[in-house]
């Protein structure tokens, strides 16, 4: 009997891509390796020597190859540690707040949320020359980091000021953004979309970078958002009153939700008491593209001739005749034009505009500062965020890009505006949208503001904002039916070192630390100092495809004090000794788990005990499943 180990890797993107390639082009993948020449032949590309040496159009920068490698590297020896004491309503919430380097977090989430995120919004550093960017050299020690004029946050993560005097000013920023966008794309659903705020500093480079990551055909639009409600009178050239929001979709076929805006439909009237309701004359009757087969002239009832538009009519002759009968089309009084009548009841909505200049709809930066000030009246928090985003802007984006059950991700979450907007919109339309906020705990100015929470880093601000904003939304909507069901909670996780000893290359020393001295022999063998059973369970959860991190984790006390089940499907038995009684109870669980995980050390060196226990489990599983035989797996830590 062979026994499987819990996989060490969380997600291997290269292996996934090779597997997809093998399905499309079997001849191009041999023994798990890609034959590039064979692949080109499959695609009909037969290059001459001169063509192979020719230059190609692409975005290049110093460090690009390293950025590509980084995007494809798995995260080894890292996990997400659940922090229940900082969470809100953890038993019922489906929202997440995760502290740590967002590249590590995205990679750690890739299994759980692969093709699951409907919408991503990010407001990354704009590379103005003063803001921090992430330094993705995870092997760099503190002394080396300090030599690079860097700072280290509370968790030891690396940040550097990317000054404009730096010869690799743009390259550093691109190397930071590339792997994050590459991994984020894996998380997007096939009908998912990403919105990226940016200004003129890196707008052109970001556009080319996104063309490479998502494909130029997946470019949806470039929204110009009016971020300032007043022009800067001190500007030397132009007053920069706008930012951009680049929009890219996972699929080129993506379409936004159309908008119902009554203010833009005031031109619909019903002066002739048409039984079909308000109408508007003026929509085009010409074809947007050249259609020679629709280039025909029309004879009016009085015999007048109406020439066809240059490209032809929008419909065939038969369809036009039918629309004339129904009244959707009619002739002008002088019978020189064909007029199209559009009824309000037929309108499915208006397409969103690439110009977001209506501050009553999307808000502005100063409004965003007021929102923070109202939530934190005791803290000069607005000085920490010079350009926060208003919730109106995020609600507008959510309205055009999400459905009621969408998972919304923001991995540069800052003051957590995205989370606030998700809760507000859910309160308004009864939606069940879920948010995932990711933020590096960049250190803030320390301060003790009376009885207020000490906001020592940006994550503390973000979490406290969600707590206060959620309570505020409940209070403002207390008379609304069903408001008590609004999810205003969140589970907090923090990036941490692995809890499972054999997952960590750094934990192979036999030297005992003080923390280890309190551990049992088997725990010392299997786990790292400071672990909890719940930490281990969540680390195992991260290695399972399609099981969200917000899934319910329960202790199965009937089996033992160290046995858990998550998502009602994977049982994790961390008991130090496994008895026949435990095996029988595990086999009797309903519904039957799809996977059961034991500790190798629970069976010691007795291979026969392990084999007999698994045979007993199999027999009991068959007995309890009856005629409906169900499949399950067993793995070991």
N, C-alpha and C positions, 0 to 999 in steps of 0.2 A: 504494500500500500504506500503510495506517495503522498507526502504532506506539503501543501503550499504555504509559502510565507506571505505575510502582508507585504505588498510591493513597496519598495523603498522610494521609487519615483512617484511624484504626485501627478505629473502630466508630461509626456514626452511629445512635444509638438512635431519633431522631425519624423518620429515613427508614425504619427497620425497622418502626416502629409504623404509619406511613402505608401501607406496603406490605401489612401484615396487614389494616389497615382496608379497603383497596381490594379485597382478596380477599373480605371478608365483605359489604361494602356499596359496590359499584362506583359507584353514583350519588352517594355522599357524597364522593368524591375526584375532583376536576376539575383536570387539569393539575398533578397532584402536590400540590394544596392541599386541605385538608379544608373542606368546606362544612358548618358546624356545624348550620345550620338543616335542611339536607337529611338530615344524620345523625339529628337528632332526629325528623324525619318518618319515617325508616326504622325507628326504634325506637318509633313510635307516640306520640311526645310532642309535643303541640301546645299550647304554653303561651300563656296570655293575658298581657297586659301586666302585670297585677298579680302573676301567678305569677313572671314573670321578675325582679321586684324583691323577691320574698319572701326571707326569711332561710332558711338551711339548716343542718342539724345537721352539724358537722364540727369537727375539731381545728384551731384557729388559733393562730398565734404570730407575733411580730414577726420578720420575715426569712423567712417560709415561701415566698414567691414566689421569693426569691433561691435558697433551697435547692432548689426545683423546677428552676430554670434550671441550677443547678450539676450536678444529677443528669443532665441531658440534654446537657451540654457534653462534647465529645470532648476527649481529651488531645492537644494539639498540641506538637510539639517535645520530647517525652519518650519514653523507652524504658526497657527493662530490660537492664542490663549484666551479662553472665555473669562470675562471679568464680571461676574453677576452683581457685585456690589455697586458697580457704576452703571448698570443697565436699568431700564425702566420697563415695567410690565413684561419681564422676560418670559413668563410662562405662556403668554398669549401673542406677543408681537411677532411680526414677520419682517421687521426692519432691522438693519444692521448699521453699526458704527464701528469702523475698523481703524486702529491707529498703527501707522508704520509707513515705510517706504512703499509708495503705491505700485512700483514695479514688482516688488516681492508679493504684495497683496494680490495684484491681478493674476500672477502666476499661481498663487495658492488657491485662488477662487476658480481657476480655469476648469477644473473637473466639475465642481458643483454647479457652475453657471455657464457651462459651454452651450452656446446657442440659446441662451435663456433671457438675455437682457433686451428689452424692447427699445429703451432709449438711454443714451449716455449724454450727459452735459458736463463739460469741463471748462474751467476758467484757469488755464495754466499760467505760469510766469510769462510775462510779455517780453522778457529779455530787454528791459529798458536800460540795463547797465548798472542798476542798483539792487535788483531783486535776486533772490537766491535761486539756484537750480540744483538739482540732485546730482551728486557725484557718484556714478555707478561703478565704483571700483570696490567691490565688497571685501576684497582681500587686503585693502589698504589699512595700515595700522594708524593709531592716533598721531604718532610723530610725523609720519608721512603726510597725513591729512593736514596737520598744522602748517607744514611747509608750503602747502598750496593755498594759504590764506583762508583756510576753511573754518567752519564752525561745526560743532557736533551737538546734536540735540540730546535730550534726556535719554533716548534709547540708543545712543551711540551711532545714529544715522549721520551720514555725511552731507553737508551742504557747502556750496561755494558761492561767492559773489562773482557773477560772470561780468566783469567790467568790460566796457567798450574798448579799453586800451589793450585788452587781451587779443593776441593775434588769431586766436581760435574762437572769437566771440560768437559768431553764428554757428560754427561747427559744434561747439559745446552744447548749445541749445538744441540743435538738430539731433545730436547723439543722445540727449536726454529724452526727447520726444519720440523718436522713432520706435524703440522697443515697447514703450507704453502703448502707443497706438496700435502696434502690431499685435500685442497680446489682447488689447481691448477688442479688436476686431473679432477674435475668437469667441468672446463672450456675447457678442451681438446676435440676436435672432436673425433668421433669413429676411424678415421684414423689419429689422431694427435699423436705427439711425443714430448718428452721433452729431452733436452740436458743439463747436469749439469756439469760445470767445477769444479774440485776438485784436491787436491794434497794428498800426503801420510798421512797427519795428520788425516783425517777423511774418506779416501777412503773406507776402509773396512766397517766402520759403515754405511756410506751412501749407499753402495751396499745392505746391509741387510735391511736398512730402506726403500729403494725403492722397494725391494722384497716384503715387507709387504704392502706398499701403492699401488703399481701398480700390484703386483703379479710377482712371479719369472718367470712365463712363458711369461711375457711382457718385460723381459730383452732382448734388441736387441744387444747391444754391449758395449764394453769398449774401447774407442778410446784413444790411447796414442799420445799426441800432443807434438811435440818438441817445447818447449816454449822459449828456449835460443839458440842463434846462436853461443855462445862461452861457453866453459866449465869454471867452477869456479876453478881456480888453488889453491884457498885457502881452498877448501873443505877438511875436515878431513878424510872423508871416500870416498863416491861417490859424484861426481858433479851432482846435481839434475837438469837435463836439460829438464825435461818433466813435464807435467801435465796430468791429466786424464779428459775425458769427458764421463760420464755415459749416456747411451742412453736407455730410456724406452718408450714404446708405450702404448697408451690407449688399443689397441688390439694386441694380439700376432701375428696377421696376417699382421701387418704393414710391408711394404717394402720400402726401400729408392729409390730415383731416381738414375738410373745408370748414369755414367759419360761418356762424350765424351772427351777423352784425346788423341789428335793426337800423343803426344810424346810416349805414351804407345802402339802405333799401327804401329810403324816403321818397325816391322818385317813382315808386310803384303806386299808381292811383287807379281809381275805378270810376271815371266820370260818366261812363255810359251804362253803369250798373250791370256790367257783365256778370252773369251768374257764376262764372269761374273765379271771381274775386279780382283783387288789384292786379294790374298788369303794367308792362313797360314796353314801349315801342323803340326799337333802335339797335337790337342785337344784330350782328352781321348775317347777311344771306349769301355772301360770297365764300368760295372755298379758299382756305388758307394756303393750299398747294395747287400747283398746276394740274388741272384735270380736263384734258381735251374732250373726253366723253360727256362732260357736263357743260360744255360750251354751246348752249343752244339759246335761241331767242324765244321770247314769250309774247303771245298775242293777247291783248286785254279784251274784255267783253265788248268794248266799242270799236275794236279793230286796230288799236294802236300797238306799235311794236316796242318792246323793251329789250334792249341789247343785253347780252350776258356780261357779267363781270370779267375782267381779263383772265382770271384763273378758272372761270366757270362757276356755276351755282354750287351751293352746298349740298343740294339733293338732286335726285333724278327727276325727270319730267313727271313721272307718275306720282312720286312723293309730293312734289310741289302742288299738283292738282288736288291731292288729298288734303294737304294742309290749307289750301284755299277754301275747301269745303268746310273744314272744322273751324276756320277763322284764325288759326295760328299765323297764316299769311294772308295779306290783303294788299290791294293796290292803293296807292296814294290817290287823293282826290283828282289830280290831273292825269292819273294813270301813266305816270312816267317812271315810277319806282315801285319796287316790291318791298313791303314792310313786314317785318317779323314781330309778332306779339309774344312776349314771354310773361308767363303768369307767376306770381309770387309763390303759389302753392307748389309749383314744379321745381323751385329752387332748392338744391341740395346743400347749398352753402357757397361761399366765395373762397377762391384760392387765397392762401396767405400771401401777403406782399413781401417782396425782398427789401422794402423800405419800412423800418419800424421807427417811425418818427412821431407817432401819437403817444405822448407821455402819459395820457390817461389810461392807455392800454398796456404799455410796457414799462412805465416808470423811468427813473433816471438814478444816477449814482447818489445824488444828495438825498433822494427819497429813501434809498437803501440805508444810508447812514441814520436817518431818522428812525427807521424801523429797528435798527440795532439799539439806538439810544432809548427807545421806548421799552425794549425788553431788558436793557441793562442801564437803568437810570443812575445807578450808583458807580458805574465804571466808565472811564474815558475810552471805551472800546472802539469808538470810531477812529481814534488815532492809529489803531492797529491795522485797520483796513481802509486804505486810501481810496480804493475803487471797488467797494462791495457791489454785488448785483441785487437789484430789487426783486422781491417775490413776484411782482406783477410780470416781469420779464420771464421768469421761470414758469409761471402759471400759463403764460401765453405759449411758450414752447411746448409745455406738457399738453396743452389743449390741441395743438396741431400734430403732435407726434406720438402720443401715448393712447392706450385704451384703458378701460377701467381696472384691468387686472395687471397692468404693466409693472415690470421690475425696472426701476430707474436707478442708474449708477452715476455717481459723481466722484471721480478719484482725485480731484483737486478741490476738496469740498470747502475749504476755508471756513467761513462763518456758518456753514450749513444752510445757506439759503435754499438749496434744492430740496432738502428735507422739509423745511418750513412750507415751501410751495406745494409739495406733494400732499402734506396733511391738510392744507387749506383747500386745495382742489377736491380732495376726497370728501371734505366736509360739505362742499358746495354741491357736488353731483352724486354723492353716494358711492364713489369709486372705491376700489380696494387696491390701489397702487401701492407698491412696496419700494422703499428706498434702501440703497447701499451707499453710505458715505465713507470715503477713504481720505485720510489726511495724515501727513507727517507731523508729529508734535513739535513744531518749531517753537522755540522758547519766546515768551512774551516778556515785557517789562513786568517785574514782580511788583505786587502791591497788595495791601490789605485794606479793603474798602468796607470798613465797619463790619457788619454781620454778613456781608456778601461772600459768595464763593471766591476763593483765591484762584484767579484765572492765570495759571502759570504758563500755559502754552495754548496754541491755537485749538488743539483738540478739546481742552477744557471749555473754551468759549463755544465751540460747535455743539458739544454735548449739552451744555447748560442752555444754549439757545433752543435746542429741540425740546428740552424739558419745559422751559417757560412758554415757548410758542404753542406747544401742544395743549398745555393747561389753558392758555389764553383762548385758543380756538374752541375748546370745550365750553368755557365760560360764555363766550360770545354767541354760541349756538345752543345754549342749554335748553331752549324751548323747542329745538328742532327734533322731530321724531327720528329715533335711531342713532342720535349723536353719541350715545353711550357705547356704541359698537365701533366708533372711530379708533383706528390704531394710531396712538400717539406714543407708543413705546419704541424701544430699540434694544437690541443686545449689543454689548460692547465686546470687541475682541482686540487683542494687541499682538503684533508680530513678536514672536519669541523663538528661542532655540527649541529644538525637538525635545520631546519628553521620552522618546523611545531610544534606548542606548544604541542599538545596532543601526539606527538610521543616521547617527552622527559620527562622522569621521573623526571628530575632535574628542570623542568620549571613549577612547580605547585604552586609556591609562588604567593601570590596576591600583593607582594610589587612591587611598580613601580620604575624603574630605570630611570636615566636621558635619556638614549636612548629611553625608552618607551614613554617618555613624548611627543615626537614629533609624535607618532603613533596615528592613528585613533582608536576609541574604538573597532571596529571590527578587525582591524589588530592586536591590542594588545591582543584580545581574541584568534586569530587563529595562530599568528606567533611570532617568537622570535625576540628580538631587533637586528637591523642591517641586517635584511633579505632584499632581493630584490625579485621581482616577478619571475625573471629568476631562482634564487636559488630554489624557490619552485617548479617550473616546472621541473627542472633537478632532484630534489629529488623524484618527482613523477615518472619521467621516469625510475629511477633505480628500481622501483617496477614492471616493466613490462618485461616479458620474451621475449627474442629474439629481443628487440629493442636496437640497439647499442647506446652507449653514444655519438657517433659522429653524430647521426641522426640530421637532420635539425629541428631547432626550430624556428617557425615564429610567429610573432604577427598577430592576426586577427583583424586589426583596424576597420573593418566594423562592428564588434560586440561591441568592446570597447577597451579602452587603456590597459586593464589588462586581455585580453583573448589571449591565445596562442594555437598553435597546433604543436605537434611533430610527426615526422615520417609519416606525412599526415594521421594519424589514431586516435590519442588521443587528444581531445580538453580539455584544462584546462581553466575554466572560473573563474578568481579570482576577478570579479567585486563584489563590496560591496552590490549592489542591482541588482537583475535580473528582467528585465521587459518582458512583452509579446513580444515586438519588438525583444528583444535579443533572446528569445526562438524561434521565427519564423526564424530569420536569422541563428541560429545554425542548425535548421532542414533543411535549404535550402543549406547547405554546400555540395559541390561536390568535390571529392567523399565523401560519408557519413562517418563520424567518427565511429569507432567501439566502442569507449568509450567517455563519456562526464563526466567531473568532475566539480562539483560546490562547493561553500562554504556553509556550513550549516548556517553560520551567515548571508548570503545574504537574507535568508528568515525570519530571526529573530525568534520570538516565534510563528509566525503564521503558524501552521501546515497546515491549509487549503490553504494558499498561495503556500506552497511547493507542496502539493498534486495536486492542480489545474495546477501549472506550469508543473509538470511532465506529467499530462494527456494531456495538450496542446502540449507538446513536442512529445508525442507518436502519437497523432493524426496528427500532421504536418509531422512527419517522415513517417507515412503510406501514407499520401497524396503525398509526394514528391518521395517516392520510387516506386510508381505505382504497377505494377503487380509483380515486383521483390522485395518481402519483404526481407529486410536485418535486421540482428540482431545487436543490440547495447546494451551497458550497461551504467548505470548511477551510479556514486559514489559521495560521499561527503567528504569534508575535515572538 
